[in-house]
Amino acid sequence: AMLDQLPGMRDLMMETGVDALETRMVDLATGAFLPGTDAAGFDMLAAAQDPETSVALTTEQDLASIKRRPNMAPVYLLQKDGDLMLLVLPVHGTGYASTIRAMLALEADLQTVAALTVLEQGETPGLGARIMEPDWQAQWPGTLALAEDGTPVVEVVKGGATEAWQVDGLTGATRTSNAIQFLLRFWLGPDGYGPMLDRLRAEGL
């Protein structure tokens, strides 16, 4: 069912020959998977609003402008013959006019973007709302999201991406473009999925 919410994810699975999809809950503070915790129906935004299931972020930490981060999050491991092919991470942040929710798929190197799918947004029609357009999302595959040491480097730039870690921003929608950059940097960083990515890098699955 998760795949039906993700345009492009089925195609990606076909391309990579994925034969298994596993959902795991992760403790964001430690990066450890939480065995026996059911991810079905887990609502990250609701969890983030409840002080019992979330932490407050300092201004410095809060790149995504979300104020609070849930303690746990579901991640999706797409495997083929037991090997990790894709890691899909739910992400969200505050845009110019709305909360933007998306799914970020990383390749098995845990550095390269396989896909970015925006699920929900309420940005300005014809401007920021174009983050939903397939043409814009089609720029993401192959973009370098993280440096080798795990530092988020992804950048949404004005006037043409020239580096491996850059994606073209949307003309006339600088704030929305920046919001995407910052929400991805937040979720890939130390207060998001960073601890889990470090663990996976060190220990494998």
Secondary structure, 3 states (H helix, E strand, C coil): CHHHHCCCHHHHHHHHCCCEEEEEEEECCCCEECCCCCCCCCCHHHHHHCHHHEEECCCCCCCCCCCEEECEEEEEEEEECCEEEEEEEEEEEECCCCEEEEEEEEECCCCEEEEEEEEECCCCCCCHHHHHCHHHHCCCCCCECECCCCCECCEEECCCCCCCCEEECCCCCHHHHHHHHHHHHHHHCCCCCHHHHHHHHHHCC
